[in-house]
């Protein structure tokens, strides 16, 4: 069952909100080189390399924002394919985030 909100699929709105959030958080991390928005501003974790963690994490979030926008486009064609692409994109993101966190993250 596909729900329409203002004439657009509900998946359209979910993808737009997710892309906007990922874009904002990713840009913050890349520009400020501070992972505070993701890890918590008061987190005093001892990072292996805090700047590289923020830069690579921000780039990963920007890639996830791109995947969300592709998901939005696919939602106009086929909602099942859109959901599967979103799930696959998130699983790839999670894999690379774990790899990045193990390499540069808190000890």
C-alpha positions as CSV (number, residue, x, y, z in Angstrom):
1,X,0.0,0.0,0.0
2,X,1.5,3.3,-1.1
3,X,0.4,6.4,0.8
4,X,0.3,9.7,-1.0
5,X,1.1,13.0,0.7
6,X,0.4,16.2,-1.4
7,X,0.4,14.0,-4.4
8,X,3.9,12.5,-3.8
9,X,4.7,9.0,-2.4
10,X,5.5,8.8,1.3
11,X,8.9,7.4,0.3
12,X,9.6,10.6,-1.5
13,X,9.3,12.6,1.7
14,X,11.3,10.1,3.8
15,X,14.1,10.2,1.3
16,X,14.2,14.0,1.1
17,X,14.3,14.3,4.9
18,X,17.0,11.6,5.2
19,X,19.1,13.2,2.4
20,X,18.8,16.7,4.0
21,X,19.9,15.3,7.4
22,X,22.8,13.4,6.0
23,X,23.9,16.4,3.9
24,X,23.8,18.7,6.9
25,X,25.7,16.4,9.2
26,X,28.2,15.4,6.5
27,X,29.0,19.0,5.6
28,X,29.4,19.9,9.3
29,X,31.9,17.1,9.8
30,X,33.9,17.9,6.7
31,X,34.0,21.6,7.2
32,X,34.7,21.7,10.9
33,X,36.7,18.5,11.1
34,X,34.8,17.8,14.3
35,X,32.8,14.6,14.8
36,X,30.9,16.2,17.6
37,X,27.5,16.2,15.9
38,X,27.7,12.5,15.5
39,X,29.5,11.3,18.6
40,X,28.2,14.0,20.9
41,X,29.7,17.4,21.7
42,X,30.7,16.5,25.2
43,X,32.2,13.1,24.3
44,X,35.8,13.2,25.4
45,X,36.8,10.0,23.6
46,X,40.4,9.6,22.7
47,X,40.4,9.3,18.9
48,X,43.2,7.6,17.0
49,X,42.9,10.5,14.5
50,X,40.0,12.9,15.1
51,X,40.4,15.0,12.0
52,X,40.5,12.0,9.6
53,X,37.5,10.4,11.5
54,X,35.5,13.6,10.9
55,X,36.6,14.0,7.3
56,X,36.0,10.4,6.2
57,X,32.8,10.2,8.3
58,X,31.5,13.3,6.7
59,X,32.3,12.0,3.2
60,X,30.5,8.8,4.0
61,X,27.4,10.8,5.2
62,X,27.5,12.8,1.9
63,X,27.6,9.5,-0.1
64,X,24.6,8.3,2.0
65,X,22.8,11.6,1.1
66,X,23.4,10.8,-2.5
67,X,22.0,7.3,-2.1
68,X,18.9,8.8,-0.5
69,X,18.4,11.1,-3.4
70,X,18.7,8.2,-5.8
71,X,16.2,6.4,-3.7
72,X,13.9,9.4,-4.1
73,X,14.2,9.2,-7.8
74,X,13.5,5.4,-7.8
75,X,10.4,5.9,-5.7
76,X,8.7,7.5,-8.7
77,X,9.5,4.4,-10.8
78,X,9.0,1.5,-8.4
79,X,8.6,1.7,-4.6
80,X,10.0,-1.9,-4.0
81,X,13.2,-1.1,-6.0
82,X,13.5,2.2,-4.0
83,X,13.2,0.4,-0.7
84,X,15.7,-2.3,-1.7
85,X,18.2,0.3,-3.0
86,X,17.8,2.3,0.3
87,X,18.4,-0.8,2.3
88,X,21.4,-1.8,0.3
89,X,22.8,1.7,0.4
90,X,22.5,1.8,4.2
91,X,24.2,-1.6,4.6
92,X,27.1,-0.4,2.5
93,X,27.3,2.8,4.5
94,X,27.3,0.8,7.8
95,X,30.1,-1.5,6.6
96,X,32.3,1.5,5.6
97,X,31.4,3.4,8.8
98,X,32.5,0.5,10.9
99,X,35.7,0.1,8.9
100,X,36.4,3.9,9.3
101,X,35.5,3.9,13.0
102,X,37.9,1.0,13.7
103,X,40.7,2.8,11.8
104,X,40.3,6.3,13.2
105,X,37.7,6.2,15.9
106,X,37.8,6.2,19.7
107,X,40.3,3.8,21.2
